[in-house]
Amino acid sequence: MTITGRVPILLLIGVVPVVLLGAFGTGWALGTLAAWIGVVVLLIVLDLVAAASPREVRIERELPNAVRLGEPTSASVLLTNTGQRRIRGVVRDAWQPSAGATPNRWPLDLPGGERRAFRSTLVPVRRGERRTEQVTVRSLGPLRLAARQVTLRAEGAVRVLPPFRSRRHLPSRLARLRELDGRTLLQVRGQGTEFDSIRDYVRGDDVRSIDWRATARNPALPGAGQHLMVRTWRPERDRRVVVVVDSGRTAAARIADEPRLDTAFESTLLLTALATRAGDRVDLLVWDRRVRARVHAAAPAEVLHRMVDAMAPVEPELLETDWAGVPAQVRALTSQRALVVLVTSLEGAGTARALLTMLPQLTSRHVVVIASVTDPAILQMTTQRSDLDETYLAAAAERTLLDTDRIAAAAQRLGAQVVTAPPADLPPALADRYLALKAAGRL
């Protein structure tokens, strides 16, 4: 049961006789007030009896299976009045605040035996499962003084996927990949180390790519002279790429208003989309002290779908990452030489010590790239030294940058390559490093 704002107004009306009759005796005033309160209580009881029962409402939901982070989607709750009496009141859907549901309450006017749909727009602000478990129905009486209220169980969930905003960089990287394959009309030789085919020489081809044996076997046409034949090359295909995303304590830090883990997922998705188009196979491992997500041996057409689905519910764990267990996990994914990408943080010598200790086990068998997010706020601090406080902050920021550079240099001495960039620039920077390795024949 609940009362509305009309009840206090009615009770305040009873104060007027008290003020007017107070001069004629306190007993009369108190008696009048008590009688008025009794009338109001009686009206409330009668209003409750006249209100339809909200327990006669049956609830169904119509929800999308998934939505990308930040994108709007529609969610509906369907209310069916299984009784005979008309229900007037309010209905409220209890979505999690991070689901961004608007509106979440509606006026209710539901005749007996009929059904109504109430729609809200969801704009999620966090990844993972955004849930709703209850719907509250409030049935008002005809006087609108009181209402019968019940909270009904009606579970529902929408999976919020990573946004993949970095896909805007994919067309330009695919164009560079086509240049490596030698499939664009450029006045340069297509780079790569794997033989592709033999074709006729055209003006602008590199003379070093002429295949003289194929030219000798090609008969000359009458009046046209000898046809020169050239070899075309392409980067190696069907290579293995293993992406290891650190979901430990450092992944929970927010850099440029985005968790470091979300930036790691963006970088992984762009690299996966590019490597798949290049004919390579990509595996994913999200790791701290246990496997949080794993995508292995996925077909090229479905690898991105499986990755975003596996990434969606993952949240950082507030514990140190067990880097000693990573080599065994990589061996479980592939026994071949592969490109192993470690997406983690290089800030802090204490947290990077375990990473540096483990690196030789990977660099001895694989090409290793470490991708790390840098904080633009730290770079900005180094330029602000107008007072004593800012000077101390600038000194601390400089020390942080020096520590990061020292850790990156140590990783490079152990055979790994390091890519560092702000959140918006890390995905394309990692994709560029992959293309550079392709062009150099390192994969």
C-alpha positions in Angstrom: 0.0 0.0 0.0 1.1 3.6 -0.7 -0.6 7.0 -0.3 -0.5 9.9 -2.7 0.2 13.6 -2.2 -3.6 14.2 -1.8 -3.6 12.7 1.7 -1.4 15.4 3.3 -3.5 18.1 1.6 -6.7 16.7 3.1 -5.1 16.5 6.5 -4.0 20.1 6.2 -7.5 21.1 5.4 -8.5 19.7 8.9 -6.2 22.3 10.5 -8.5 25.1 9.4 -11.3 24.2 11.8 -8.7 23.8 14.6 -7.6 27.4 14.1 -11.2 28.7 13.8 -12.5 26.7 16.8 -9.5 27.1 19.0 -11.0 30.2 20.6 -14.1 28.4 21.7 -12.3 25.7 23.5 -9.5 23.2 23.0 -11.8 20.2 23.3 -13.9 21.2 20.4 -10.8 21.8 18.2 -9.2 18.5 19.1 -12.4 16.6 18.6 -12.9 18.2 15.2 -9.4 17.3 14.1 -9.7 13.7 15.3 -13.0 13.4 13.4 -11.4 14.7 10.3 -8.5 12.3 10.5 -11.0 9.5 10.9 -12.8 10.6 7.8 -9.5 10.7 5.8 -8.5 7.3 7.0 -11.9 5.9 6.1 -11.5 7.4 2.6 -8.1 5.8 2.2 -9.5 2.4 3.2 -12.4 2.8 0.8 -10.0 3.9 -2.0 -7.8 0.9 -1.4 -10.8 -1.5 -1.6 -11.9 0.1 -4.8 -8.5 -0.1 -6.5 -7.9 -3.1 -8.8 -5.3 -5.7 -7.7 -1.9 -5.1 -9.4 -1.1 -8.8 -8.9 -3.4 -9.6 -11.8 -0.9 -8.1 -14.2 1.3 -10.5 -16.3 4.6 -9.2 -17.6 6.6 -10.0 -20.7 9.6 -8.4 -22.2 10.9 -7.7 -25.7 14.7 -7.1 -25.6 17.5 -7.0 -28.2 20.1 -9.7 -27.8 23.0 -7.2 -27.9 23.9 -3.6 -28.4 27.2 -1.8 -28.9 28.4 0.5 -26.1 27.0 4.0 -26.4 24.5 3.1 -29.2 20.7 3.5 -28.5 18.4 0.5 -28.6 14.7 0.0 -27.8 13.4 -2.2 -25.0 9.8 -3.0 -24.3 7.8 -4.3 -21.3 4.4 -5.8 -22.1 1.7 -5.7 -19.4 -1.4 -7.8 -19.6 -4.4 -7.3 -17.3 -5.7 -10.8 -16.6 -8.4 -9.5 -14.3 -11.8 -7.9 -15.1 -11.3 -4.5 -13.4 -9.5 -1.6 -15.0 -6.1 -0.7 -13.6 -5.1 2.9 -13.4 -1.8 4.0 -11.9 1.9 4.0 -12.6 4.3 1.3 -13.8 8.1 1.5 -13.3 10.8 -0.7 -14.9 13.9 -1.2 -12.6 16.8 -1.1 -15.1 20.4 -0.7 -13.8 21.5 2.9 -13.9 24.3 2.0 -16.3 21.8 0.8 -18.8 20.7 4.4 -19.4 17.0 3.6 -19.7 14.7 6.6 -20.5 11.9 6.8 -19.6 11.7 4.2 -16.8 8.1 4.9 -15.6 4.8 5.5 -17.4 1.2 6.3 -16.5 -0.9 3.1 -16.6 -4.5 2.8 -17.8 -5.1 -0.9 -18.6 -8.6 -2.3 -19.0 -9.4 -5.9 -18.0 -8.2 -8.5 -20.5 -6.1 -6.1 -22.6 -2.4 -5.6 -23.1 -0.2 -2.5 -23.4 3.5 -2.1 -24.4 5.7 0.4 -22.7 8.9 1.3 -24.5 12.1 2.8 -23.3 15.4 3.7 -25.0 18.6 2.2 -23.6 21.9 4.0 -24.1 24.4 1.9 -22.1 27.4 3.5 -20.5 29.2 0.3 -19.5 30.0 -3.0 -21.2 28.7 -6.3 -20.0 25.3 -7.6 -19.0 22.9 -4.7 -18.2 20.1 -6.3 -16.2 16.6 -5.6 -15.0 14.9 -7.9 -12.6 11.7 -6.2 -11.4 8.7 -4.2 -12.5 6.7 -2.2 -10.0 3.0 -1.7 -10.7 1.0 0.8 -8.6 -2.8 0.6 -8.9 -4.7 3.8 -7.8 -8.1 3.9 -6.3 -10.9 6.1 -7.9 -10.2 8.9 -5.3 -6.5 8.8 -6.0 -5.7 8.9 -2.3 -4.1 5.6 -2.0 -2.7 2.8 -4.2 -2.1 -0.9 -4.1 1.5 -1.5 -5.1 3.4 -4.7 -5.9 6.8 -5.5 -7.3 6.7 -8.3 -9.8 9.7 -10.5 -10.9 10.5 -9.9 -14.6 14.1 -10.6 -15.4 15.7 -9.3 -18.5 19.3 -8.6 -19.8 21.0 -6.9 -22.7 24.6 -7.7 -23.6 26.6 -4.5 -24.2 29.4 -5.2 -26.6 32.6 -3.1 -27.1 31.9 -0.2 -29.4 34.8 -0.8 -31.9 35.1 2.9 -32.7 38.6 2.2 -34.1 37.0 0.6 -37.2 37.2 4.0 -38.9 40.9 3.4 -39.3 40.3 0.1 -41.1 39.9 1.3 -44.7 43.2 3.2 -44.7 45.1 0.2 -43.3 43.4 -2.2 -45.8 44.6 0.1 -48.6 48.2 -0.2 -47.2 47.7 -4.0 -47.0 46.7 -4.0 -50.7 49.9 -2.1 -51.5 51.9 -4.8 -49.8 50.1 -7.4 -51.8 50.9 -5.5 -55.0 47.3 -5.3 -56.1 47.1 -1.5 -56.4 48.1 0.5 -59.5 51.3 1.9 -58.0 54.6 2.6 -59.7 56.4 0.4 -57.1 56.9 -3.3 -56.7 54.4 -5.0 -54.3 56.3 -5.9 -51.2 56.4 -9.3 -49.6 58.5 -12.5 -49.6 55.9 -15.1 -50.8 55.8 -15.7 -54.5 52.3 -15.0 -56.0 52.2 -15.2 -59.8 53.9 -14.2 -63.1 52.4 -11.6 -65.4 53.3 -9.4 -68.3 55.7 -6.5 -67.7 54.1 -3.1 -67.7 55.7 0.3 -67.7 56.7 1.2 -64.2 57.5 -2.3 -62.9 60.7 -2.8 -61.0 63.2 -4.3 -63.5 64.6 -6.4 -60.6 61.3 -8.4 -60.6 61.7 -9.6 -64.3 61.8 -13.4 -64.5 64.2 -14.1 -67.4 63.4 -17.8 -67.5 59.7 -17.2 -67.8 60.5 -14.6 -70.5 62.5 -17.0 -72.5 59.8 -19.6 -72.4 57.2 -17.1 -73.6 57.2 -17.1 -77.4 57.5 -13.7 -79.1 54.5 -12.5 -81.1 55.1 -11.6 -84.8 55.9 -7.9 -85.0 55.5 -7.4 -81.3 58.9 -8.5 -80.0 59.7 -10.4 -76.8 57.2 -10.2 -73.9 58.9 -9.6 -70.6 57.5 -11.5 -67.7 57.7 -10.3 -64.1 57.2 -12.0 -60.7 54.7 -10.6 -58.2 55.1 -11.1 -54.5 52.8 -10.9 -51.5 53.2 -11.0 -47.8 53.0 -14.5 -46.2 49.6 -15.7 -45.4 48.1 -18.1 -42.9 50.3 -16.9 -40.1 49.3 -17.0 -36.4 48.6 -13.9 -34.3 48.0 -14.4 -30.6 46.7 -11.3 -28.6 47.1 -11.5 -24.8 45.1 -8.8 -23.0 46.0 -8.0 -19.5 42.9 -7.8 -17.3 44.7 -7.3 -14.0 44.8 -4.4 -11.6 46.4 -1.9 -14.0 43.6 -2.5 -16.6 41.1 -0.8 -14.3 42.8 2.6 -14.6 40.8 5.2 -16.6 42.9 6.9 -19.2 41.2 9.9 -21.1 37.9 8.9 -19.5 38.1 5.3 -20.8 39.2 2.2 -18.9 42.6 0.9 -20.1 40.9 -2.5 -20.7 38.5 -0.9 -23.2 41.4 0.6 -25.1 43.0 -2.8 -25.2 39.8 -4.3 -26.7 39.6 -1.6 -29.3 43.2 -2.3 -30.3 42.6 -6.0 -30.4 39.5 -5.7 -32.6 41.2 -3.4 -35.2 44.2 -5.7 -35.4 42.0 -8.8 -35.7 40.0 -7.2 -38.5 43.2 -6.3 -40.4 45.0 -9.6 -39.8 41.9 -11.6 -40.9 41.8 -9.6 -44.2 45.5 -10.4 -44.6 44.8 -14.1 -44.4 46.2 -14.7 -40.9 44.5 -16.5 -38.0 44.0 -14.6 -34.8 43.5 -16.0 -31.3 42.5 -14.0 -28.2 43.4 -14.6 -24.5 42.2 -12.3 -21.7 44.3 -13.1 -18.7 45.2 -12.0 -15.2 45.6 -15.0 -12.9 43.1 -17.1 -14.8 41.6 -17.1 -18.3 38.8 -14.5 -18.4 38.1 -14.9 -22.1 39.4 -17.1 -24.9 38.8 -17.3 -28.6 40.6 -20.0 -30.5 40.4 -21.5 -34.0 37.6 -19.3 -35.0 36.7 -19.1 -38.7 37.7 -15.8 -40.4 34.0 -14.9 -41.0 33.1 -15.2 -37.3 36.2 -14.3 -35.4 35.2 -10.7 -34.8 31.7 -11.7 -33.6 33.1 -14.3 -31.2 35.7 -11.8 -29.9 33.2 -9.0 -29.1 30.9 -11.5 -27.5 33.7 -12.9 -25.3 35.0 -9.4 -24.4 31.6 -8.0 -23.4 31.3 -9.3 -19.8 35.0 -9.0 -18.9 35.9 -6.5 -16.1 39.3 -5.9 -14.6 40.3 -7.8 -11.5 42.0 -5.8 -8.8 45.0 -8.1 -8.5 48.5 -8.5 -10.0 48.7 -10.3 -13.3 50.5 -13.7 -13.2 52.8 -13.2 -16.2 54.6 -16.5 -15.5 51.5 -18.4 -16.7 51.3 -16.7 -20.1 53.9 -18.8 -22.1 52.0 -22.0 -21.2 48.7 -20.4 -22.4 50.3 -19.3 -25.6 51.7 -22.8 -26.2 48.2 -24.1 -25.7 46.9 -21.8 -28.4 49.6 -22.5 -31.0 52.8 -24.6 -31.4 53.9 -22.6 -34.5 55.9 -19.4 -34.6 53.5 -16.5 -34.2 53.1 -12.8 -33.6 52.3 -12.5 -29.8 50.8 -9.1 -28.9 50.8 -8.3 -25.2 48.4 -5.4 -24.4 49.3 -4.2 -20.9 50.7 -1.3 -19.0 54.4 -0.4 -18.8 53.9 2.1 -16.0 55.7 1.2 -12.8 58.8 -0.9 -12.4 57.3 -3.1 -9.8 54.4 -4.2 -11.9 56.6 -4.7 -15.0 59.3 -6.8 -13.3 57.3 -10.0 -13.8 56.6 -9.2 -17.4 60.3 -8.6 -18.2 61.2 -11.9 -16.4 58.8 -13.8 -18.6 59.6 -12.1 -22.0 62.6 -14.3 -23.0 60.4 -17.4 -23.0 58.3 -15.8 -25.7 60.9 -13.9 -27.7 62.9 -17.1 -28.1 60.1 -18.6 -30.2 57.8 -15.8 -31.3 57.8 -12.2 -32.6 56.6 -10.2 -29.5 55.0 -6.8 -29.6 54.0 -5.0 -26.3 51.2 -2.4 -26.7 50.7 0.1 -23.9 48.5 3.1 -23.3 50.1 6.4 -22.3 48.2 9.0 -20.3 47.8 12.3 -22.1 47.3 14.0 -18.7 50.8 13.0 -17.7 52.2 14.6 -20.8 50.3 17.7 -20.1 51.5 17.9 -16.5 55.1 18.1 -17.7 54.4 21.5 -19.4 52.6 23.2 -16.5 55.1 24.7 -14.0 53.6 28.1 -13.1 53.6 27.5 -9.3 55.2 25.1 -6.7 52.4 22.6 -6.8 52.4 22.3 -10.6 56.2 22.0 -10.5 56.1 19.0 -8.1 53.4 17.4 -10.4 55.6 18.0 -13.4 58.5 16.4 -11.7 56.4 13.3 -10.8 55.1 13.2 -14.4 58.6 13.3 -15.8 59.6 10.5 -13.5 56.7 8.4 -14.7 57.7 8.9 -18.3 61.3 8.0 -17.5 60.2 4.8 -15.8 58.1 3.9 -18.8 60.9 4.6 -21.2 63.3 2.5 -19.1 60.9 -0.4 -19.0 60.3 -0.2 -22.8 64.1 -0.1 -23.4 64.5 -3.2 -21.2 61.8 -5.0 -23.2 63.4 -4.2 -26.5 66.8 -5.5 -25.2 65.0 -8.8 -24.5 63.8 -9.0 -28.1 60.3 -7.4 -27.9 59.0 -4.5 -29.8 57.1 -1.8 -27.9 54.2 0.4 -29.1 53.0 3.2 -26.8 50.4 5.8 -27.7 47.4 7.6 -26.1 44.0 5.8 -26.1 42.8 7.2 -29.4 46.1 6.5 -31.2 47.0 3.1 -29.8 44.7 0.9 -32.1 46.0 2.4 -35.4 49.6 2.4 -34.1 49.4 -1.3 -33.3 47.9 -1.9 -36.8 50.8 0.0 -38.4 53.3 -2.1 -36.5 51.6 -5.3 -37.8 51.8 -3.9 -41.3 55.5 -3.0 -40.9 56.2 -6.6 -39.7 54.3 -7.9 -42.7 56.3 -5.7 -45.1 59.6 -6.8 -43.5 58.7 -10.5 -43.8 59.0 -11.0 -40.1 55.7 -13.0 -39.8 
